Amino acid sequence: MDTESLKSLLRSVREGSVEVEDAVQRLRTLPFEDLGFARVDHHRPLRQGIPEVVFCQGKTPDQAARIFQKLAEQSENVLATRASEEHFHRVQELVPEAQWHPEARIIRLMRRVIDDRGDRYVAVLSAGTSDIPVAEEAAVTAETLGSSVQRAYDVGVAGLHRLLDCQEMIYGARALVVVAGMEGALPSVVGGLVSRPVIAVPTSVGYGASFQGLAALLAMLNCCASGVAVVNIDNGFGAGYLAHLIANGDSL
C-alpha cells in the first residue's frame, strides 16, 4: 500500500463507503505479512515510496513466488532480482502478468507505467558486451521504478571513439550508471566528461588478475575524476536504484 492508496482508504472511511472494520482488516497486514519463511514488508512504499524488492538468489522458486504474489496483492509494480528461469515459471503461475527479463535476471510486474519524463533520464553504459547483464539489471531496475533510461553498450576505453559517438546522450542524462570489468577504467573517463553524478559498477568479468572484479572495484574507488560513486561488484540493481533516486529525487 502506497501513500495514495492509504489516503483513498481513509477518505472512503470518512465518507462511509468503507466500514471501519473492513478498513482495519485491510490495514492489518500493512506493517508486514508473516509467511513463516519471510516477513513481507508492505510498509516500505509508505516509508520509501518504492515497494520491497525480492532478491531471488538463495530462495527456492516457491519462496520467491509467494513473496512476489503477496507484494503484487498490494503494489502495482513489483521487482524481483537475481532470478532464474525456474523462479520465473513459478512466479508466473501465481502472477500471470509477471514479465521475464532473462539478460537482467529480473522478474517484474508493471501495472503502472510512469509517464515519460522527457530529459529526466538515466544513461546506462557498459564497457563491453560481457558487462551487459549487469548493465541491464541496472537499466530494468531504473525503468521499473519509474525512470526513463537510455543505453549505450560496448563503449569501453579500448575503442574510445565509440564512447565519444554517444556524447549527446551522455551529456543530457540526469545520472549515469557506468558498468565495467577488466581494469574498470570507463567510469573515470565518463566522470571526466560530465557534470552529473556517475555511479560506477565493477563487474566480475576479466582474467585471473582481475580477481572476480576486485581489480575493477579498487580502480573505481581510486578514480581521480570527481562525482563518481561506486557500488559493489556486479550490483546493477543498487546502481539502477540509486540512479533513479538521483534523476527523479525532486519529483518523488
TASULNOR-V637125 format. One record per pair of residues at least 6 apart in sequence whose ideal C-beta (glycine too) atoms are under 8 Angstrom apart, sorted by the first residue. I is the first residue (numbers start at 1). J is the second residue. D is the distance in Angstrom with one decimal. If there is no record, write none. Layout:
i=I j=J d=D
i=I j=J d=D
//
This chain:
i=1 j=9 d=7.8
i=1 j=30 d=6.0
i=1 j=42 d=6.2
i=1 j=45 d=6.5
i=1 j=46 d=7.0
i=1 j=74 d=5.3
i=1 j=75 d=7.9
i=2 j=45 d=4.1
i=2 j=46 d=6.8
i=2 j=49 d=7.3
i=2 j=51 d=7.9
i=2 j=75 d=7.3
i=3 j=45 d=7.3
i=3 j=46 d=6.0
i=3 j=49 d=7.7
i=5 j=74 d=7.9
i=6 j=46 d=6.7
i=9 j=18 d=6.7
i=9 j=23 d=5.9
i=9 j=26 d=6.5
i=9 j=27 d=7.6
i=10 j=23 d=7.8
i=12 j=18 d=3.9
i=12 j=23 d=7.6
i=13 j=19 d=7.9
i=13 j=20 d=6.2
i=13 j=23 d=5.0
i=29 j=42 d=5.9
i=29 j=74 d=7.9
i=30 j=42 d=5.5
i=30 j=43 d=5.9
i=30 j=46 d=8.0
i=31 j=41 d=7.9
i=31 j=42 d=7.0
i=31 j=43 d=5.0
i=32 j=39 d=4.5
i=32 j=40 d=6.0
i=32 j=41 d=5.2
i=32 j=42 d=6.2
i=32 j=43 d=6.7
i=33 j=39 d=7.1
i=33 j=40 d=4.5
i=33 j=42 d=6.1
i=33 j=70 d=5.6
i=35 j=66 d=6.0
i=35 j=67 d=7.0
i=35 j=70 d=6.9
i=37 j=63 d=5.8
i=38 j=63 d=6.8
i=38 j=66 d=7.8
i=38 j=67 d=5.4
i=40 j=52 d=6.6
i=40 j=67 d=5.7
i=40 j=70 d=4.7
i=40 j=71 d=6.4
i=41 j=52 d=4.5
i=42 j=52 d=7.8
i=42 j=70 d=7.9
i=42 j=71 d=7.7
i=42 j=74 d=5.3
i=44 j=50 d=6.9
i=44 j=51 d=5.9
i=44 j=52 d=4.8
i=45 j=51 d=5.1
i=45 j=75 d=6.5
i=49 j=252 d=5.4
i=50 j=145 d=6.0
i=50 j=241 d=7.9
i=51 j=71 d=5.7
i=51 j=74 d=7.9
i=51 j=75 d=4.1
i=51 j=77 d=7.0
i=51 j=78 d=6.3
i=51 j=79 d=7.7
i=52 j=71 d=6.2
i=53 j=79 d=4.8
i=53 j=80 d=7.1
i=53 j=81 d=6.3
i=53 j=237 d=7.2
i=54 j=64 d=5.8
i=54 j=67 d=5.2
i=54 j=68 d=5.6
i=54 j=71 d=7.1
i=54 j=78 d=7.5
i=54 j=79 d=7.1
i=54 j=80 d=3.8
i=54 j=81 d=7.1
i=54 j=107 d=7.9
i=55 j=80 d=7.8
i=55 j=81 d=5.7
i=55 j=82 d=5.9
i=56 j=64 d=4.5
i=56 j=80 d=5.4
i=56 j=81 d=6.6
i=56 j=82 d=5.2
i=56 j=83 d=4.1
i=56 j=84 d=7.0
i=56 j=87 d=4.8
i=56 j=107 d=7.5
i=57 j=82 d=3.9
i=59 j=67 d=7.7
i=59 j=87 d=7.6
i=61 j=84 d=7.7
i=61 j=86 d=4.8
i=61 j=87 d=4.9
i=61 j=89 d=7.2
i=61 j=90 d=3.8
i=61 j=91 d=7.8
i=62 j=90 d=5.9
i=64 j=80 d=6.3
i=64 j=83 d=6.9
i=64 j=87 d=4.9
i=64 j=90 d=7.0
i=64 j=91 d=6.6
i=65 j=87 d=7.2
i=65 j=90 d=4.1
i=65 j=91 d=4.5
i=65 j=93 d=7.0
i=65 j=94 d=5.1
i=65 j=95 d=7.8
i=66 j=94 d=7.2
i=68 j=78 d=5.9
i=68 j=80 d=5.6
i=68 j=91 d=5.0
i=68 j=94 d=7.1
i=68 j=95 d=6.1
i=68 j=98 d=7.1
i=68 j=107 d=6.9
i=68 j=109 d=7.6
i=69 j=91 d=7.7
i=69 j=94 d=4.3
i=69 j=95 d=5.6
i=71 j=78 d=4.7
i=72 j=78 d=5.1
i=72 j=95 d=4.9
i=72 j=98 d=7.8
i=72 j=109 d=5.5
i=75 j=109 d=8.0
i=76 j=109 d=7.8
i=76 j=111 d=4.1
i=76 j=112 d=4.1
i=77 j=108 d=7.2
i=77 j=109 d=6.1
i=77 j=110 d=5.6
i=77 j=111 d=6.3
i=77 j=112 d=5.8
i=77 j=144 d=5.9
i=77 j=145 d=7.8
i=78 j=95 d=7.7
i=78 j=98 d=7.8
i=78 j=108 d=6.6
i=78 j=109 d=4.2
i=79 j=106 d=6.7
i=79 j=107 d=7.7
i=79 j=108 d=5.1
i=79 j=109 d=8.0
i=79 j=141 d=6.6
i=79 j=144 d=4.9
i=79 j=145 d=7.7
i=80 j=87 d=7.1
i=80 j=91 d=6.9
i=80 j=106 d=6.7
i=80 j=107 d=4.2
i=80 j=108 d=7.1
i=81 j=105 d=6.8
i=81 j=106 d=5.6
i=81 j=137 d=6.6
i=81 j=141 d=7.3
i=81 j=237 d=4.8
i=82 j=105 d=5.5
i=82 j=237 d=7.9
i=83 j=91 d=7.8
i=83 j=100 d=7.9
i=83 j=105 d=5.4
i=83 j=106 d=6.4
i=83 j=107 d=4.8
i=84 j=105 d=7.4
i=85 j=100 d=7.3
i=85 j=102 d=7.0
i=87 j=107 d=6.5
i=88 j=98 d=7.1
i=88 j=100 d=4.4
i=88 j=107 d=5.2
i=91 j=98 d=5.0
i=91 j=107 d=5.3
i=92 j=98 d=5.3
i=92 j=100 d=7.7
i=95 j=109 d=6.1
i=97 j=109 d=5.9
i=97 j=111 d=7.1
i=98 j=107 d=5.5
i=98 j=108 d=7.1
i=98 j=109 d=5.2
i=99 j=107 d=7.1
i=99 j=108 d=5.5
i=99 j=109 d=7.2
i=99 j=110 d=6.8
i=100 j=106 d=8.0
i=100 j=107 d=5.9
i=101 j=107 d=7.5
i=101 j=108 d=6.8
i=101 j=136 d=7.0
i=101 j=140 d=5.2
i=103 j=132 d=6.6
i=103 j=133 d=5.5
i=103 j=136 d=4.7
i=104 j=133 d=6.7
i=104 j=136 d=3.9
i=104 j=137 d=4.6
i=104 j=139 d=7.3
i=104 j=140 d=4.4
i=104 j=141 d=7.9
i=104 j=236 d=7.4
i=105 j=133 d=6.9
i=105 j=137 d=6.6
i=106 j=136 d=8.0
i=106 j=137 d=6.4
i=106 j=140 d=4.9
i=106 j=141 d=7.2
i=106 j=144 d=7.7
i=108 j=140 d=6.9
i=108 j=144 d=5.0
i=110 j=144 d=6.6
i=114 j=146 d=3.6
i=114 j=147 d=7.6
i=116 j=148 d=5.6
i=117 j=147 d=7.5
i=117 j=148 d=5.6
i=117 j=248 d=7.0
i=117 j=251 d=7.6
i=118 j=148 d=7.7
i=119 j=172 d=6.2
i=119 j=174 d=7.4
i=120 j=147 d=7.3
i=120 j=148 d=6.5
i=120 j=174 d=5.4
i=120 j=247 d=5.5
i=120 j=248 d=6.0
i=120 j=251 d=7.5
i=121 j=147 d=6.8
i=121 j=148 d=4.0
i=121 j=149 d=6.3
i=121 j=150 d=5.4
i=121 j=172 d=7.3
i=121 j=173 d=5.9
i=121 j=174 d=6.5
i=121 j=247 d=6.9
i=122 j=139 d=7.7
i=122 j=142 d=4.8
i=122 j=147 d=4.9
i=122 j=148 d=7.1
i=122 j=149 d=5.1
i=122 j=150 d=7.5
i=122 j=173 d=6.3
i=122 j=174 d=6.7
i=122 j=175 d=5.3
i=122 j=176 d=7.3
i=122 j=177 d=6.6
i=122 j=240 d=7.5
i=122 j=243 d=4.5
i=122 j=244 d=6.6
i=122 j=247 d=5.1
i=123 j=149 d=7.7
i=123 j=150 d=5.3
i=123 j=151 d=7.7
i=123 j=152 d=6.9
i=123 j=169 d=6.0
i=123 j=170 d=5.8
i=123 j=172 d=7.9
i=123 j=173 d=3.6
i=123 j=175 d=7.6
i=123 j=176 d=4.6
i=123 j=177 d=7.2
i=124 j=135 d=5.3
i=124 j=138 d=5.3
i=124 j=139 d=4.4
i=124 j=142 d=7.4
i=124 j=149 d=5.9
i=124 j=150 d=7.4
i=124 j=151 d=5.1
i=124 j=152 d=7.6
i=124 j=176 d=7.7
i=124 j=177 d=4.6
i=124 j=179 d=7.3
i=124 j=240 d=7.6
i=124 j=243 d=7.8
i=125 j=135 d=7.3
i=125 j=151 d=7.7
i=125 j=152 d=5.0
i=125 j=153 d=7.3
i=125 j=155 d=5.7
i=125 j=163 d=7.6
i=125 j=166 d=7.6
i=125 j=170 d=7.5
i=125 j=176 d=6.6
i=125 j=177 d=7.0
i=125 j=178 d=4.9
i=125 j=179 d=6.8
i=125 j=186 d=6.9
i=125 j=190 d=6.6
i=126 j=132 d=5.3
i=126 j=134 d=7.5
i=126 j=135 d=4.0
i=126 j=152 d=7.8
i=126 j=153 d=4.5
i=126 j=154 d=6.5
i=126 j=155 d=7.2
i=126 j=156 d=7.8
i=126 j=179 d=4.6
i=126 j=180 d=7.3
i=127 j=154 d=7.6
i=127 j=155 d=7.0
i=127 j=156 d=3.3
i=127 j=157 d=7.1
i=127 j=178 d=7.8
i=127 j=179 d=6.7
i=127 j=180 d=3.6
i=127 j=181 d=6.8
i=127 j=182 d=7.1
i=127 j=185 d=7.7
i=127 j=186 d=4.4
i=128 j=154 d=5.9
i=128 j=156 d=5.3
i=128 j=180 d=7.5
i=128 j=181 d=6.8
i=128 j=182 d=7.4
i=128 j=205 d=6.8
i=129 j=153 d=6.7
i=129 j=154 d=5.0
i=130 j=181 d=6.6
i=130 j=203 d=7.6
i=130 j=205 d=4.6
i=131 j=153 d=7.8
i=131 j=179 d=4.7
i=131 j=180 d=6.2
i=131 j=181 d=5.6
i=131 j=203 d=5.0
i=131 j=205 d=5.8
i=132 j=153 d=5.5
i=132 j=154 d=7.9
i=133 j=236 d=7.7
i=134 j=179 d=5.1
i=134 j=201 d=6.0
i=134 j=203 d=5.0
i=134 j=234 d=5.3
i=134 j=235 d=7.9
i=134 j=236 d=4.2
i=135 j=151 d=7.3
i=135 j=153 d=6.4
i=135 j=177 d=7.2
i=135 j=179 d=4.4
i=135 j=201 d=7.7
i=135 j=236 d=6.5
i=136 j=236 d=7.2
i=137 j=236 d=3.0
i=137 j=237 d=5.5
i=137 j=240 d=6.7
i=138 j=177 d=4.6
i=138 j=179 d=6.8
i=138 j=201 d=6.7
i=138 j=236 d=3.9
i=138 j=237 d=7.1
i=138 j=239 d=4.6
i=138 j=240 d=3.7
i=138 j=243 d=7.0
i=139 j=149 d=4.8
i=139 j=151 d=5.9
i=139 j=177 d=7.6
i=139 j=236 d=8.0
i=139 j=240 d=6.5
i=140 j=240 d=7.3
i=141 j=236 d=6.9
i=141 j=237 d=5.1
i=141 j=240 d=3.2
i=141 j=241 d=5.8
i=141 j=244 d=7.4
i=142 j=149 d=5.2
i=142 j=177 d=7.7
i=142 j=240 d=4.1
i=142 j=241 d=7.5
i=142 j=243 d=5.5
i=142 j=244 d=4.6
i=142 j=247 d=7.8
i=143 j=149 d=5.2
i=145 j=240 d=7.5
i=145 j=241 d=6.7
i=145 j=244 d=4.4
i=146 j=244 d=6.8
i=146 j=248 d=6.7
i=147 j=243 d=7.0
i=147 j=244 d=4.5
i=147 j=247 d=5.5
i=147 j=248 d=6.1
i=150 j=169 d=5.3
i=150 j=173 d=7.0
i=152 j=163 d=7.7
i=152 j=166 d=4.4
i=152 j=169 d=6.3
i=152 j=170 d=7.4
i=154 j=162 d=6.8
i=155 j=162 d=4.5
i=155 j=163 d=4.3
i=155 j=165 d=7.9
i=155 j=166 d=6.1
i=155 j=186 d=7.5
i=156 j=162 d=7.6
i=156 j=163 d=7.6
i=156 j=180 d=6.5
i=156 j=182 d=7.9
i=156 j=185 d=7.7
i=156 j=186 d=5.5
i=157 j=163 d=7.7
i=157 j=185 d=4.7
i=157 j=186 d=5.8
i=157 j=189 d=5.9
i=160 j=189 d=7.3
i=163 j=170 d=7.7
i=163 j=186 d=7.6
i=163 j=189 d=6.8
i=163 j=190 d=7.4
i=167 j=193 d=7.6
i=170 j=176 d=6.8
i=170 j=190 d=6.8
i=170 j=193 d=6.6
i=170 j=194 d=6.0
i=171 j=193 d=7.7
i=171 j=194 d=6.3
i=173 j=194 d=7.4
i=173 j=196 d=5.8
i=173 j=247 d=7.7
i=174 j=196 d=6.2
i=174 j=246 d=6.6
i=174 j=247 d=3.8
i=174 j=248 d=7.7
i=175 j=196 d=5.9
i=175 j=197 d=5.1
i=175 j=198 d=7.9
i=175 j=199 d=6.8
i=175 j=242 d=7.8
i=175 j=243 d=4.3
i=175 j=244 d=8.0
i=175 j=246 d=4.1
i=175 j=247 d=4.6
i=176 j=190 d=6.2
i=176 j=194 d=6.4
i=176 j=196 d=6.1
i=176 j=197 d=7.2
i=176 j=198 d=4.9
i=176 j=199 d=6.9
i=176 j=243 d=7.4
i=177 j=199 d=4.9
i=177 j=201 d=6.3
i=177 j=236 d=7.7
i=177 j=239 d=4.6
i=177 j=240 d=6.4
i=177 j=243 d=5.1
i=178 j=186 d=5.4
i=178 j=187 d=4.3
i=178 j=190 d=5.0
i=178 j=191 d=8.0
i=178 j=198 d=5.7
i=178 j=199 d=7.1
i=178 j=200 d=5.4
i=178 j=201 d=6.9
i=179 j=186 d=7.9
i=179 j=201 d=4.4
i=179 j=203 d=6.1
i=179 j=236 d=6.9
i=179 j=239 d=7.6
i=180 j=186 d=4.2
i=180 j=187 d=6.5
i=180 j=200 d=7.5
i=180 j=201 d=7.5
i=180 j=202 d=6.8
i=180 j=203 d=6.7
i=180 j=216 d=6.1
i=180 j=220 d=7.9
i=181 j=202 d=6.9
i=181 j=203 d=3.9
i=181 j=204 d=6.6
i=181 j=205 d=3.0
i=181 j=206 d=4.8
i=181 j=210 d=6.6
i=181 j=213 d=6.5
i=181 j=216 d=5.5
i=182 j=205 d=6.6
i=182 j=206 d=4.7
i=182 j=210 d=6.3
i=182 j=215 d=7.8
i=182 j=216 d=6.6
i=183 j=206 d=7.9
i=183 j=210 d=7.8
i=183 j=215 d=6.5
i=183 j=216 d=6.6
i=183 j=219 d=5.9
i=184 j=200 d=7.4
i=184 j=202 d=5.2
i=184 j=215 d=6.8
i=184 j=216 d=3.0
i=184 j=217 d=7.1
i=184 j=218 d=8.0
i=184 j=219 d=4.0
i=184 j=220 d=5.0
i=185 j=219 d=6.7
i=187 j=198 d=5.7
i=187 j=200 d=3.6
i=187 j=220 d=5.5
i=187 j=223 d=6.0
i=187 j=225 d=7.4
i=187 j=228 d=5.3
i=187 j=230 d=7.8
i=188 j=219 d=7.7
i=188 j=220 d=7.7
i=188 j=223 d=4.7
i=188 j=224 d=6.5
i=188 j=225 d=5.1
i=188 j=228 d=7.2
i=189 j=225 d=7.8
i=190 j=198 d=5.6
i=190 j=225 d=7.8
i=191 j=198 d=4.6
i=191 j=200 d=7.9
i=191 j=223 d=6.2
i=191 j=225 d=3.0
i=191 j=226 d=6.8
i=191 j=227 d=5.7
i=191 j=228 d=4.2
i=192 j=225 d=4.5
i=194 j=227 d=7.7
i=195 j=227 d=7.6
i=196 j=227 d=7.4
i=197 j=227 d=5.7
i=197 j=229 d=6.8
i=197 j=243 d=8.0
i=197 j=246 d=5.3
i=198 j=225 d=7.5
i=198 j=227 d=5.8
i=198 j=228 d=4.6
i=198 j=229 d=7.3
i=199 j=228 d=7.9
i=199 j=229 d=5.6
i=199 j=230 d=7.7
i=199 j=231 d=6.3
i=199 j=239 d=4.6
i=199 j=242 d=5.6
i=199 j=243 d=5.6
i=199 j=246 d=8.0
i=200 j=220 d=4.2
i=200 j=223 d=6.9
i=200 j=228 d=5.5
i=200 j=229 d=6.9
i=200 j=230 d=4.7
i=200 j=231 d=7.3
i=201 j=230 d=7.8
i=201 j=231 d=5.6
i=201 j=234 d=7.5
i=201 j=235 d=6.3
i=201 j=236 d=6.0
i=201 j=239 d=4.7
i=202 j=213 d=4.8
i=202 j=214 d=8.0
i=202 j=216 d=3.6
i=202 j=217 d=4.2
i=202 j=219 d=7.7
i=202 j=220 d=5.6
i=202 j=230 d=7.1
i=202 j=232 d=7.9
i=202 j=233 d=5.0
i=202 j=234 d=7.7
i=203 j=213 d=5.7
i=203 j=216 d=6.6
i=203 j=233 d=6.8
i=203 j=234 d=5.6
i=204 j=210 d=7.6
i=204 j=212 d=4.5
i=204 j=213 d=3.9
i=204 j=233 d=5.8
i=204 j=234 d=5.6
i=205 j=213 d=7.4
i=206 j=212 d=7.9
i=206 j=213 d=7.2
i=206 j=215 d=6.8
i=206 j=216 d=7.0
i=209 j=215 d=6.4
i=210 j=216 d=6.5
i=212 j=233 d=7.1
i=213 j=233 d=3.8
i=213 j=234 d=6.6
i=214 j=233 d=7.3
i=216 j=233 d=7.5
i=217 j=230 d=6.9
i=217 j=232 d=7.7
i=217 j=233 d=5.6
i=220 j=228 d=7.0
i=220 j=230 d=4.5
i=221 j=230 d=5.4
i=223 j=230 d=7.7
i=229 j=242 d=7.7
i=231 j=238 d=4.4
i=231 j=239 d=5.0
i=231 j=242 d=7.2
i=232 j=238 d=6.6
i=245 j=252 d=7.2
//
